[in-house]
Amino acid sequence: MIPKLIKQLHKLGIVGINRRNIDYISKYNKRCLYPLVDDKLLTKKLAIQAGINVPELYAVVAVNHQARDIHAILKKHSTFVIKPAHGSSGNGIIVITGHSKKGYRTLGRTIVSEEFLENHILEILSGVYSIGGHTDRAFVEYTVQLAPFFRDLTYQGMPDIRIIVFLGVPVMSMMRLPTHLSNGKANLHQGAIGVGIDIATGITTTGVWFNDIITEHPDTGIEITGIKIPNWENLLNLAARCYQLTGLGYQGIDIVIDRDKGPMLLELNARPGLNIQIANCAGLLPRLKIVEQRYKELNTLEERVSFIQNICNISA
């Protein structure tokens, strides 16, 4: 049974973890470049220098005593997000949606005290949420405001768009939609929905929730397939620009769309997951191979974006 399954996956061009790590991450991602994406503050700095829109930075907490003094800054902002600089999978992120007499109101509509927030920041500094458990920094940034397009497509949280970029070419994409089960987070492992996006047209295709193929959001009942993502070409261009930003040959680009500020780079990932293939009902391998063969012919951003769109239009 297992050999038969492996043969079927190979036929579909599915890339597994070992192949991703050996043939693409190890080969095209130099270890010395990992800090550019593992450190979200450094990523933000690089993006700003390159003229790429990112959520505004309000404060950075690097040492313990700063956690006690943070409230003077937080009171200036009605909403904000606290994040670990070296966090992963959305761990350690707290979204504050308002102030309360007893402290702060979270995205989950619970009230937390000033002391709770201070302790959470101290946990971040101690490395509780960081990659490898190393000491970390906490930072506070602008809360991305939900664009009207996404209002019925999500539950509480902020949807994002993941685009895999290989050697400067966007090769596969999906939209991640928060649910009640994921506590408003766009994390597939915690219960968010993955929705494949046709890379050529920007139209959503297959919805996947854990192991189930779905066409409607389980919380809102809204159709999630056959939807045209607005300004799709701009999102592909933004993702493709991140190749020059980091020099990483294989990376995941996470983009959000703000109600007022438009597309924003949220973060980059040097080890993007492979469940994007499930959401697209397609394997990455054929696209990776053709880019590997042809990328030296593609000299401009526009050429790299139109290349994959043309290839996928022909495949379709």
Buried (B, 14 or more C-beta within 10 A) or exposed (E): EEEEEEEEBEEEBBBBEEBBBEBBBEEBBEEEBBEBBBBBBBBBBBBBEEEBBBBBBBBEBEEEEBBEEBEEBBEEBEBBBBBBBBBBBBBBBBBBBEBEEEBBBBBEEEBBEBEBBBEBBBBBBBBBBBBEEEEBBBBBBBBBEBBEBBEEBBBBBBBBBBBBBBBBBBBBBBBBBBBEBBBBBBBBEBBBBBBBBBBBBBBBBBBBBEEEEBEBBBBBEBBBBEBEBBBBEBBBBBBBBBBEBBBBBBBBBBBBBBEEBBBBBBBBBBBBBBBBBBBBEBBBBBBBEBBBEBBEEBEEBEBBBBBBBEBBEEEE
